[in-house]
Amino acid sequence: RFIEIKQLIASYAADKPGAKADTAARAAADSSSAVDDELLELITAAYSESKRDDEGYALLQQVGQIAGNRSSFDVRNYGFKRLSDLFASLGNFKLERRADGQVYVKRLR
C-alpha cells in the first residue's frame, strides 16, 4: 500500500475550515514536480527500447512494461493514477488512442 504524505497534507489543509486552496491545481502542480530527470530518463529509455510503428508510435503498455522491468517503476509513486496520465503531463510525448482501443505514445523532442 502506498501512502502519499504530500497528498495527505494537502487534503488535510483543504479540509480545514476557511481554506480556499484549489486542490486540483495544487495536485497538478505536485504531479508535474514529481516528474524528475531520473524518471524522464527511465521513460525515454523504455520508449527507445520499445517496438515502434512507421510513424514512431509505441504501445503505451509495452513502454510501461519495459520501464517496470528496468526498475521498481510505478506511476502511483509519482502521484498519477494511470500511465497515460503521466505521459499526458509530459510535454515530450504525444498520446494517441486508436480504433483498436490501445493507447500509443510518440516522443516529440
N, C-alpha and C positions, 0 to 999 in steps of 0.2 A: 504494500500500500504506500502510495506517495502522498506526502503532506507538503504543500507549498506554503512555507512560512510567510512569504510576501503576500500571497492571496489571503491568508488568514488575517494578517494585519490590516490589509485593505478592506476586507469585508467587515472587520470589527470597527474600523474607523467610519465606514459607510453606515453602519447600524446605529451609531451614536446619534442621539437627538441633536438637531441643528446642523448636522454635517451635510453640506451641499456638494460633496465631491462627485464628480461624474465618474462612476466606477467603470463604465465601458471604455471611456477614453484612457483612464488610468491602466486598465487591464491591457489595452492595446499598446500603450507605451511600455509597460513592463514586458510584454511579449516581444516587442521589437528589440528591446535592450537585452533580452535573453539570448538573442542570436549573436554569438560571439565569433571571432575569427576562426577558432578551432572547429566550431560546428560548421561554419561555412566551408572550410577546407574539407571536412568529412563528407558533406553533402556533394560538393563539387567533384571529389574523387570518386564517390559512388556513382554519380552521373556519368563520369568519364569511363568507368568500367562497365556500365550497363550497355545492353544492346539497343541501338537507336535505328529508327527508320530513315528513309531517304531525306526527310525534312529535318532531321535532327531531334525528333521527339523520342523519349524513352518512357517505358511504362513506369508510372509512379510507384507501383507496388514493388517492382524489381529494384528501383533505386533505394527504396526504404529497406528492402531485404539485404542488399549489399552493405548499406550503412550499418545495419544491425549486426551483420557478420563481422564487421571490422572493429566494432566497439560495443559497449553496452548502451547503444543509442535507443532512446525512447522519447518521442515528441512530448510526452506529458512532463518530462523533466524540464522542458523549456516553456511550459505554460500553454501548450497547444493541445487541442483535443484530437485532431487528426493530422496526418502527414500533409494532406492537401492544404490545411490551414497554415502550416509552417511555410510551405513553398509559396503560398499566396502572399504572405507577408514579406517575402524577399523580392527585391527589385531585379535580381539576377536571373530569375526563372519565370517562364510563362507556362500556365496550366491550360490544358485543353481536354474537355470531356467529349469523347467520340460516340458515334452511334452504337458501338458495342457496349457502352456503359462504363468502359475503362477510362481512367484519367491518365493523361500523358503529360510529361514535363519536358520543356526545352530550355536550354541555357541561352540567355540573351547576350551576356557580356562575359 
